Amino acid sequence: MASVSTHENQDKGPHLPPPSKQSLLFCPKSKLHIQRAEISKIIRECQEESFWKRALPFSLVSMLVTQGLVHQGYLAANPRFGSLPKVARTACLPVRNAKL
């Protein structure tokens, strides 16, 4: 029995402040094993995935729809540059929000 109680004391994990010094919002589980490098890696992966799987396809579809609307005559083409300014502006809108 004595070996069980010493084993339990070793498994407590990191040293936590005494309950009298803990704030009401203290959560001991959120303080465990969180490293800034790991969090920044996860954020970078999420941003990259967001760009390739959401922003880029949405941008390409938006460009095609805008070009089709200009070609059909629903949108007026620029007399000098044609549909290029409208298509370029449409392409930049979804990609602008994905921060790479």
C-alpha positions in Angstrom: 0.0 0.0 0.0 2.8 2.4 0.8 4.3 2.0 -2.7 1.0 3.0 -4.3 0.8 6.3 -2.4 4.3 7.3 -3.4 3.7 6.3 -6.9 0.6 8.6 -7.0 2.6 11.5 -5.8 5.1 11.1 -8.7 2.3 11.1 -11.3 0.9 14.5 -10.2 2.7 16.3 -13.0 4.1 19.8 -12.9 4.1 21.9 -9.8 0.8 23.9 -9.5 0.3 26.9 -7.4 -1.6 26.4 -4.1 -5.4 26.7 -4.4 -5.3 30.0 -2.4 -3.2 31.6 -5.1 -5.1 30.3 -8.1 -7.5 32.6 -9.9 -11.1 31.6 -10.6 -10.2 31.0 -14.2 -7.2 28.7 -13.5 -7.3 25.4 -15.4 -4.5 23.0 -14.6 -5.0 21.0 -17.8 -4.5 23.9 -20.1 -1.1 24.7 -18.5 0.3 21.2 -19.4 2.7 20.7 -22.2 1.8 23.8 -24.2 4.8 25.2 -26.1 4.8 28.3 -28.2 6.7 26.6 -31.0 4.1 23.9 -31.2 1.3 26.4 -31.2 2.9 28.5 -34.0 3.5 25.4 -36.0 -0.2 24.4 -35.8 -1.3 28.0 -36.7 1.1 28.0 -39.7 -0.3 24.6 -40.9 -3.9 25.9 -40.6 -3.1 29.0 -42.6 -1.4 27.0 -45.3 -4.3 24.5 -45.5 -6.8 27.4 -45.6 -5.0 29.0 -48.5 -4.7 25.8 -50.6 -8.0 24.2 -49.8 -10.3 27.3 -49.5 -8.9 30.6 -50.7 -7.2 29.5 -53.9 -10.1 27.4 -55.3 -12.7 30.1 -54.3 -10.5 32.7 -56.1 -10.3 30.6 -59.3 -14.0 30.0 -59.4 -14.7 33.7 -58.8 -12.4 34.6 -61.6 -14.2 32.2 -64.0 -17.6 33.5 -63.0 -16.5 37.1 -63.5 -15.0 36.4 -66.9 -18.2 34.6 -67.9 -20.3 37.6 -66.7 -18.2 40.0 -68.8 -18.3 37.7 -71.8 -22.1 37.4 -71.5 -22.4 41.1 -71.3 -23.8 41.3 -67.7 -20.7 43.3 -66.7 -19.1 45.9 -68.9 -15.6 45.4 -69.9 -13.0 48.2 -69.6 -12.5 49.9 -73.1 -8.8 49.8 -72.8 -8.0 46.7 -70.7 -11.0 44.5 -71.3 -12.1 42.2 -68.5 -8.6 42.1 -66.9 -9.2 44.7 -64.1 -12.5 43.0 -63.0 -11.0 39.5 -63.0 -7.9 40.6 -61.2 -9.8 42.4 -58.5 -12.1 39.4 -58.1 -9.0 37.1 -57.8 -7.5 39.2 -55.0 -10.5 39.3 -52.7 -10.5 35.7 -51.3 -6.7 35.4 -51.2 -6.3 38.7 -49.3 -8.0 37.1 -46.2 -5.7 34.1 -46.2 -2.6 35.3 -44.4 0.4 33.3 -45.6 
